[in-house]
Amino acid sequence: MVIGGISFILILGIINFLLLLFQLATGLHWIKVRFGVHKKTGILLFVFAAIHGLLGLLAD
């Protein structure tokens, strides 16, 4: 699937990378956020990573 000439799997990969950087920054307290925000973005990271992986396996 392509959105605007860019693969949807690539878009999900970029989102995963940004979420991972945010998790790292908040986990190491470089960025101060409440624990609830850190926890919710971790769950969001898991969901996006699962979709990204599943689409990567199904892509031909």
Secondary structure, DSSP 8 states (H G I E B T S, - for coil): -EETTEEHHHHHHHHHHHHHHHHHHHHTTSS---HHHHHHHHHHHHHHHHHHHHHHHH--
